[in-house]
Amino acid sequence: MNYFLKTNKNLLTYTLIILIVIPIFGINFFISLLGNILLLLFLIPFLLLLLLIIGFSSYKSKINTCSSCGAISFGTNEICMSCGENLKNISKTNQIDKNPGESTIEVKAEEIK
């Protein structure tokens, strides 16, 4: 018997813990513990996805486009690196507010002979 106790000390310890904890807390404790662990396993990817979306929108809000040459700059640059235009004068309005004639390219069709 002593040999069994020496070799399976962990098994005996876990068995005694389970036999003591189950009557005290009941089976509901283990079911709720297992449910909470599974809930965390499913919610952690959603939390990471939410953090990724927030980070991407924060990154996107710091991008400026030059109105004269169309170069893209990141951060708090005041001057365009390509043409030297002042980037503070750029108004960040929605595309809905613009006149359609300003955002449409006029193309004339010519007949090739």
N, C-alpha and C positions, 0 to 999 in steps of 0.2 A: 504494500500500500504506500509506503514511503517513496518508492521509486516513481509511482504514478503521480504523486503530489509534486515531486521535484520536477518532473518533465512537463507536466501540464499545469504549471502555476498560473499562466495567463488564462487558460480556459476556466480554471476553478475560480479565479478572481472575477472574471466577467460573469460567470454563472451566479456567483453570490451577489454581485451588484444587481443583476437583473431580478433575482429572487427577492431582493430587498426593495428595489425601486418600484416594481410593478404593483405590489400591494399598497404602497404608500401613495403613489401618484395615479395609479390605475392605467388601463390600456389607452384611455383617451390622451394621456400625455404623449405616448409614443406615436399615436396616429397624428396628433397635431404637430408634433416635431417633424415627422416625415413629410406632412403636408406643407409645412413652412419651408423646409429644405427644397422640396420640389417647386414651390412657388418662387423662391429665390433663383433657382436654376432657369426658370422661364422668364423672369422679369429682368435679370441682369442683361441679356442681349437687347431688350427694349430700352433700358437705361443707357447703354452704350450707343445705341442708334440715336437716341434723343440728344446726347452730348455731341455726337458727330454732326447732327443737323444744326445745332446751335453754334458749334465752332465754324462750320462752313458758312453760315449766314453772317457771322461776325467777320470772317475773312472777306466775304463778298462785299460787305459794306465799306471796307477800307480801300477798294479799288476805284481809281479815278481814271476817266478817259478824257484825253485832250480834245477840245471841241474843234481845234483847227487842223491838227494832223491825224488824230485818231489813235495816237499812241496810248498805251495803258501803263499807268504807274501805280505802285502800291505804297500805302502809308500816308505820311503827312507831307509829301513833296509839295512845294509851292510853285515850282517851275517845271514845265515839261522838259524832259531830258532830250527830246528830239528837236523840237522847234523853239523852245524857250518861252512859250506862251505862259501866262499866269494861270495856274489851275484853280485858284480861289474863286475866279469869276464863273466857274462852271456851276450852273444851277442844276440840282438833282431833282428835276421834276419828272413826273410820270410821262410815258410815251402817249398816254391818253390825252393829256393836256395840250400836246403839240398840234399845230396845224398840219393836216395831211399833206399839204403841198410842200412843207419843209422836209418831210421824211420820205417823200416819193421822188424817184429819179425820173426825169422826163427823157424819153427816148423817141427819136424821130426815125421812122422807117424809110429807107431809101430802096428804090428798085435797082437791082444790079443788072446791067445790060451785057 
